[in-house]
């Protein structure tokens, strides 16, 4: 993954509409993507990425700032996907690719940065939010 230029990833939720965010990290079967507050609102309301109410754990996000979602690729797709950096593969995939469909991804966790006092902010970032049952490898 090229650290110099942000990678934008886009996911379709029907034939006419998409949500897009900026890739934060990529693993062999997972991505962490940062979404703008208005995009998070759409994801939340439409329960995209399998974010049904019954799979959400304790916690919440305000949605007033960027929201990061850790996404796990459907295991059936993970076993068949082309090798290479998952973030770049998803960004380069065609619109019709299952990798670009939000139903192919399961939200493991949803977090946002916590405002810290200036002296603590220098030490790093703290994130708060919620995990989902999709974070459990057994699900």
Secondary structure, DSSP 8 states (H G I E B T S, - for coil): --SSS--EEEEESSSS-EEEEEEEEEETTEEEEEE-HHHHHHHHHHTGGG--GGGB-S-----SS-EEEEEEE-HHHHTTS-SS-HHHHHHHS-TTSGGGBGGGEEEEEEEEE----HHHHTT---EEEEEBGGGSTT-
